[in-house]
Amino acid sequence: MMMRGMTMTNKGVQTGIYARKLLVVNWSLHQMKLYEPFSIDGSVFAGANGSGKSTAFDAFLTVLLGSTRRSNYNQASKSHSADTRNFAEYVVGRRKGSSQKGVREGMDFTTHIAAVFWDSLRASEVTFGMCCDYRSRIGAHALVPNYYFYEGGLPENRLVEDGEALSVRDTKIFLKHLEDQGVISNVHLCESSSEYNKGFLARMGFSDPGYFGALKNLVAIGKDTRIEDFIYRYLCDGRSVTTADDMNSNIDSWQQCREDLDRAIERQSVIGQERERFAAWRASEDERDILMRARILRQRVDLVGEIESLRKEEEEIGAERSRLNARIAALEAHADSMDSERQAKWDLVKNDDVQREHALRRISNASISRSNATNSVSATISARSPRVLRFCARRAGRPASQSYPAPIRCSV
C-alpha cells in the first residue's frame, strides 16, 4: 500500500502538500500509534496480512474524506469481512473476523485521528483531525465524529493527558488554548462534515470538489476489481485511446496541463506573497492609526488634566482675591475708624485750646480787675484820716506811731 502527498512541480522543484505524520489514539487495537515520517516521494505500507496496513490507511481516509461511511474504507483487504470494516468496529477495537466484544467495549474513552501535512509553499505544517467520544451506556450506534484542522503540527502531549485521551470538549478547549499561546494558529472546529470538507478543499488548494469522488473511486477498488477496467473508467478518457500516437498526444496534453498548473501555482504563490504584503501593510496602517489615536487620546487626557489644573489654580486665585478684598475692606474700615478717632481727638484738643484761651482771658481780665481794685483801695486808704490808720494798725498789731509808706497812686 503506497501513500503520496498532493504534489506539484514548479520549474523542476516539487512543491505542494505532503503527508508527514499520522497519529491514531484508541483506534482498532492500537491505544496509541504514530506513523512517521512519510516521504515526499511516497510512503509504502508493507507487511503480512493482518499487520495493520488497512487499519492505518482507513484512519488516514477518515480525515481525508471527512466521512465514516463503510464504503469509504479499503475494500481490497482479503482478511476483513464487510461487516467488520466500519468505523464503529475500529473505535471499539474489535478483532478482525471476531464476534467477540471489542477491547474497549464497556469503557468510556475518546478516539483521535490526526494527519499532519507539510505545505512546501508556506513552509509550515497543517493538521487535519477527528475526535469521537464513546460512552458505554450509549454504545457504538451513537458515535458522532468531530472534525477540525489548524496550522501547526501535533501537540507535545499527542492529545493524551495522564494516560487518558482528551475528550471532545477538552480537545476543543486545549486547541483554543494552544492558539491563544501562539503554538498553533487558525483553529477551525467544524460543526459538520460538509463544513470540514469545504475547509479541507480550501486549505489544500483544490477548487474542484471532484477530489472526493476521485479518491472514493480509488478506495472502491476491491479484491475482484479489474485494474484495467478501473483505469479506463476513472483515469482514461475512454477505451478508444489505444495507439501509441494517441497515447503520446494524451501525454503531451497532460504535460501541457501540468505546465499550465505550474504557472497557475506560481501565480498563486505571487498572489499569496502580494496578499501577505498587503496584509502587512494593512496591519502597519492599522497599527499607525491605533498609535495616532492613542497619541491623540493621550494629548486629550493631558489637556484635560492641564485644564483641570488651571481651573483649580483659578479657583485658588479667586479665593485669594476674595481674602485680600476682605482684608482690604477690613483695613479701610480700620483706617476710617482711626480717622474718626483722630478727628474726635483733634476736636477735643481744639475745644481745650479754646477753653484754655477763654480761661486765660478770664484770668487776665480778673488780674486787671484785681489790680484796678487794689489801686482803688489804696487810693481810698491814703485819702482817709490818721485815725483810721491807727485803728488799722491796732488791728494789725502794730504800734500806732509806726509810720506807713506813702501810698502809691496808680492811674489806669
Buried (B, 14 or more C-beta within 10 A) or exposed (E): BEBBBEBBBBEEEEBBBBBBBBBBBBBBBBBBBBBEEBEBEEBEBEEEEBEBBBBBBBBBBBBBBBBBEBEBBBBBBEBBEEEBBBBBBBBBBBBBEEEEEBBBBEEEBBBBBBBBBBBBBEEEBBBBBBBBBBEEEEEBEEBEBBBBBBBBBBBEEBBBEEEEBBBBEBBBEBBBEBBEEEBBEEBBBBEEBEBBBBBBBEBBBEEEEEBBEEBBBEBBBEEEEEEEEBEBEEEEEEEEEEEEEEEEEEEEEEEEEEEEEBEEBEEEBEEEEEEEEEEEEEEEEEEEEEEEEEEEEEEEEEEEEEEEEEEEEEEEEEEEEEEEEEEEEEEEEEEEEEEEEEEEEEEEEEEEEEEEEEEEEEEEEEEEEEEEEEBEEBBEEEEEEEEEBBEBBEEEEEEEEEEEEEEEEEEE
